[in-house]
Amino acid sequence: MSSTLAGILFIASLLLALALCHRPLGDHMYRVYTGTKHSRVERMIYRLIGVRPDSEQRWGVYARGVLAFSLVSVLFLYGLQRLQNHLFLSLGMEPVEPALAWNTAVSFVTNTNWQAYSGESTMGHVVQTAGLAVQNFVSAAAGMAVAIALVRGFARRQSETLGNFWVDLVRGTIRILLPIAFVAALVLVAGGAIQTFADHSTWATLTGGEQTFTPAAAASQEAIKDLGTNGGGIFNVNSAHPFENPTTWTNWLTIFLLLVISFSLPRAFGRMVGDNRQGYAIVAVMASIFLISVTLTNWAELSAGGTVPQAVGAAMEGREARFGVSNSAMFASSTTLTSTGSVDSFHDSYTALGGGMLIFNMLLGEVAPGGVGAGLYGMLILAVITVFVAGLMVGRTPEYLGKKIGAREIKLASLYFLITPALVLVGTAVAMATETGRSAMLNSGPHGLSEILYAYTSASNNNGSAFAGVSVNTPFHNTTLGLCMALGRFLPIVLVLALAGSLARQAPVPASAGTLPTHRPQFVGMVVGVTIILVALTFLPALALGPLAEGIR
């Protein structure tokens, strides 16, 4: 079998599996978030944290819950790292220095999971499991909760409440993330991923030599991070390490886990608003952008310019030889289109246009399918902007799902869209304008700019992957990237919840002859076009100075 045919079958089987899971998993998530019964474990948790699960919250209270929970999580994770040397199972690791501890705490709480350190030589077992792994679950569950709150805003009529954040958080963790991660961890162990708390001597025996690190439950950590929740892993090389990702079929499973929840959430959205066609339209937008990205990234990598790449048929530098170019490109597209950041190849070694495509994926706002929860609410914001643009074309007040998109709604949607571009461009400009920021670049010229642009794009969009050709473990970058991660996560969340509250208070607007149908291919094409055009207009100058300049010289 040729490598091209193998790559096509790999992608086709993955898309088929996602399509088969879309309905059952989406229906399960719909039942999770609309059910009225609480399990015994959930009731115990509610009593422990002092929550009345049957009481609902206004959008402001819901937002304060998200922010308060995240703040406490940052402080706890920061303290855990700083006190690491006093904890049992610390493996002799020293306390994490303050700037790096801040960056890591914000990174995992914001569902970014950017790592400016080598996991195997920096974090002990307790920090990895009680700190980072816990945030892999709850930060993703918080994103799903915000997405569901926005869906309730569309679905409810003249309501002041959006549900209960603590109930949504607990249910998302216990009923969705934990079961999938548990099953996936067992499958990964069966595939050869390491699952152990072995001490140094045992690990040296396993690996046949002296080691200064011990893997902490790599299989379960891999399963957790691949649910679209984490770019961080036990090992510095992440999913390229054979202890985390041993074979081609575990690589396939990893990509599947990156995408499955985010591609299934639109089904829950359609069920909750009472029109499954709306969910199909949203997932069609996601799938269209996803396929465009995968196609262009594969094209850039398989038709790489240069004598050596053309002689061997592709650019192999930085690619995991076990997986090949096509599967690596598929992984790279999937991880940069989600809030995952997990990698199985070296993005800094991608061709100029291939690397530029990965940056563009993140600049889209990671909506195809995007992060767990974040992808859905980001796509719904773009749908709101699209119906507003369409309304301007025909000279009438735009409507979406029976709700008028007035001045307040479009202002909130516009601010949401503008936050991350501002963070990306300002952060990149500050880094490039200072000697401290520029000194982190491994390369000069356009590729060096791409390294910095990629870092601030990844942080501001809560992705977590990196070009890796930039030394970001410095006080300057740890501080500024941490600020980008925090502002890029929580400012949009507040705006999303404010929009949800505004929509929930509205009375339904009957559809008329002038109402734009939002379930047809025409609307799908409009959302795809608006998404790509808005991002292109915003970032074309930066891309022209970085990957595009490198690609044409």
Number of C-alpha atoms within 10 A of each C-alpha: 5 6 13 12 10 14 20 13 12 17 19 12 13 18 17 11 13 19 14 12 16 22 17 14 20 24 20 16 25 20 14 19 21 14 9 9 11 15 11 9 10 17 16 12 15 17 11 9 9 9 14 13 19 12 10 17 16 18 27 15 16 25 21 13 17 22 15 12 17 21 15 12 22 24 14 14 25 24 19 23 29 19 15 24 18 14 16 11 15 19 20 17 19 17 19 21 11 16 19 24 21 22 27 27 27 28 32 32 30 33 36 35 32 31 23 23 18 15 21 19 18 20 27 27 23 19 23 24 17 12 22 25 22 18 28 29 27 25 25 29 25 29 27 28 28 27 26 28 28 28 24 23 30 25 23 22 16 14 17 19 22 26 23 22 25 22 23 22 22 20 21 23 21 18 16 18 21 16 12 16 22 14 12 23 23 15 17 27 21 12 18 16 24 23 20 14 15 14 14 16 13 13 19 16 11 10 9 9 9 11 13 12 21 25 25 25 21 24 29 26 24 31 29 27 27 29 29 36 35 37 29 35 29 28 21 16 18 22 26 23 17 15 22 31 26 19 17 15 14 22 22 19 18 25 25 20 23 31 27 24 27 29 28 28 30 34 28 27 29 22 20 22 19 13 14 16 18 21 22 20 23 28 23 21 24 26 18 16 21 19 16 11 25 22 15 17 25 22 16 22 24 22 14 21 16 10 9 12 16 13 10 10 15 22 23 20 16 15 21 17 12 14 20 18 26 25 26 28 30 21 25 30 30 29 31 32 34 32 38 31 30 34 26 23 28 19 25 22 17 26 23 23 22 27 28 23 24 26 25 23 27 27 25 25 31 28 30 32 36 33 36 32 25 30 27 32 27 26 26 22 21 23 24 23 23 23 24 21 15 18 18 12 10 11 10 12 16 24 24 20 21 19 24 19 21 13 10 13 22 16 15 19 24 16 14 22 20 12 17 27 22 15 23 25 18 14 25 25 17 14 22 19 11 10 10 15 22 20 15 21 21 15 15 12 12 19 23 21 23 29 29 31 25 29 27 30 32 29 32 31 32 34 35 32 29 29 21 18 20 22 17 23 16 14 15 15 24 20 18 21 27 26 20 25 32 23 20 25 25 16 14 22 23 21 19 28 25 23 24 28 26 22 29 27 17 18 14 18 13 10 14 7 6 13 18 19 16 21 18 13 13 12 20 21 15 17 25 20 14 16 21 15 12 13 17 15 9 15 15 13 11 17 21 15 15 25 25 21 16 18 17 9 6
